Amino acid sequence: MPKVIQGNRTSGNSIDVSSIDVDYSENYPEGVDLTPGSKTHNRLVDEILHRASDSHDIMSQRYDSWNKIDEVLTATLS
């Protein structure tokens, strides 16, 4: 079964990257704040997790048919 990425930050399963003591100021183009914990960073993370969840919902509808194909195409040694 595939791993499911959960976007719910209140679950306690994720770490708060904004608390990590790293200087990110020189890693981004001028005018863009992608520092972990910033509004832009959080918005991007939320968008990515939302899209991953949508993708999982669509692709999981195919799991049963993929499993049947695997069964048919799997050779067994007797």
N, C-alpha and C positions, 0 to 999 in steps of 0.2 A: 504494500500500500504506500502511496507517495506521501511525502511530508507536506503538511499544510501550513502555510505561513499565515499567522494571525496578526492582524493589524491593530489589535486592541492593546494599547499601551497601559491600560489600567489593570491588566491581568497579573502583573508582577513577574512575568516570565522574561521580560527584556531588561537590559541594563540601561542606565541613564548615561549616554555617551557624553553629555554636556558636563558631567562631573569629572571626566578624565582630564588630567592636567597636561594638555598638549597645546602648543602654539600653532594654530592653523592659519594665522593671518597672512602668511606669505604664499600659501598654496592656491589661492583663488584669484581670478582676474579682478582688476579694479572695479569696484562698484557691486560686486556679487558677494553676498555673505552666505556661504555654505557651511559655516561653522556648525558642528553638531549642537542641536538645541536652538538654533536660530529659526525664525519664522519660515524662511525659504527652505532650509534643510528639512524641517518638520513637514512642510507642505509636500516636498518631493518624496519623502519617505512614505507619507500617507498615500500619495498617488501611486507609487510603485506597489505598495502592499494591496491597494484596492485593485489594481490591474492584475496582479498575481492571483488574487482571490477570484476575480471574474474569470480568468483563464482556467483556474482549477475547476470552477463550477461547470464550465463548458466541456472541458476535456474529461472530467470524471464521468460524464454521460457515456463515454465511449469505453470505459474500463471493462464492462461486461462483454462487449463484443470482442475486444482485444484478447481477453482471457479465453474466450471460446476459440478464437483463431489460434492462440498458443496451444490449446489442447489438441486441436486437429493437426497442427504442424509438428507437434513434438513426437519424436520417434522413441519408442520404448524397446528396450532389449529384453527378449524373453529367454 
